[in-house]
Amino acid sequence: MHQQVQLHPGVVLHVGADASVQFEGSRALTFRLIRVDPRRTYDGWLWLEGYVLGPTGAALQRRRIFVRRDGLRPAR
């Protein structure tokens, strides 16, 4: 079992298939968190706001994504 990533502004995450099937394979993201939406949703799922990062670490796009909390991993 993986240890949960601490979610705070500025943390950089790998968002892949474990977080949601929409981020499987080549659609996986490196994502710098701005904030976690505090509204309640399905158990274990979250709305996150942040930036998709490119290979150099530069922000490419601001996005809001819906993911499984347990599927988030720290970026390497």
Secondary structure, DSSP 8 states (H G I E B T S, - for coil): --------TT-EEEE-TTT-GGG-GGG-EEEEEEEE--S--STTEEEEEEEEE-TTS-EEEEEEEEEEGGG-EE--
